[in-house]
């Protein structure tokens, strides 16, 4: 006689047990998340959770992990967590202030902004809208109140004369012994050394080039920042009419001569007026923003539990 498996009708407690098993199986992931997640900061009546922070820092953690490990990774990650948490607190405060001021971003403003600057990868429309709202608040509370007076421009110009000096210019000519392969470089080095040894102070540069079947190329007037970084130090120390020592670059070996050098001059105020205005505008705006944000924090309830 075959044995029959018990059925829920035979033993009612089996059905009840199965039901509770299903419920527990569903709840376990939620219970696990609840145990892991927690409140790490309170900003007035809003909370910032650990999961909020982790979602913001996930990509940064991957970058740190690719470069660091062990205690160094832990230390850097903790520093980054604190940095991002402070930024989240600042953002919550400012968004709360924007709402208190009655500021918002309309659908038309959102659409127009998206046409100019599309969403970044992993950026949500909510994040994008928040950024627009923060900018609107910044313009309303900070930027519009920053004014740079004309006398401030002149004062800054007079107090910082070294900032507005034109870099010296050099009228140059050179002989280039082109060499890209190592065997070519070795030949070029020997030839450049021979040319340096053959040059005399009363010799024309073109005469030296002719003796070694090379050509002189006139480079014209150049500023220091227009020169290859390997050439700049040598040229700055050269007197006009003096042959440089051989200089090696990716192109090959150079023999340089400064034909003429211009004196350093100061830009006229009118030439740099707009540059100074932009600089002072940025400085004053940053200072005003820091002061305004600090005042917001003083009036807010902020409790960090991290």
PyMOL commands that set and color helices and strands:
alter all, ss='L'
color gray80, all
select helices_A, chain A and resi 12-36+50-67+70-100+107-116+125-141+143-145+150-159+161-164+182-198+205-211+224-226+229-236+269-299
alter helices_A, ss='H'
color red, helices_A
select strands_A, chain A and resi 39-43+46-49+165-166+169-178+217-223+247-248+252-261+265-266+302-304
alter strands_A, ss='S'
color yellow, strands_A
deselect
rebuild
show_as cartoon
